[in-house]
Amino acid sequence: MSTIMVTVEQANHAFMLAEWLKNIRFVQDVTVDVDKSACKNVEAVQKALEDIRSKRLFSDIIDPVAYQRRLRDEWS
């Protein structure tokens, strides 16, 4: 196993880079260490996105086109 350490200037860039790395199939783990005082909003948004992703919203939709048509049909 090998470890790479990367330093970026802004916390939101660190979180964006972490998301990209998580999507690479051979990457086993991604850890982000940031200055806590500088990223309270970014951290809150990131946590909300992780919560949404873990709930697998809309996973029961089989045909997205039919689902959207049903939502738009205001006369039904």
Phi, psi and omega in degrees: 000143178237153180236137176241133176248131182233138177246127176236160187281321185246145183296322181294329175292323178297316180292322178296315178298320179298320178296319178298314183295324180298335182273359176272127190296331182268359176279123184272322184208143176231125179236132180246122174247116183231163175290112187300324182290339185267352189224036181297317180291316180298319180296319179295317179294317180299318179295319178297319178295320177296320178296318179295316182297323183288339181276349179051055179299147178064017180289344180274356180279119181270315181241100183299326181294313178296322178298314180293320178299318180296322178292325183277344182284095185281351183260004182271000000 
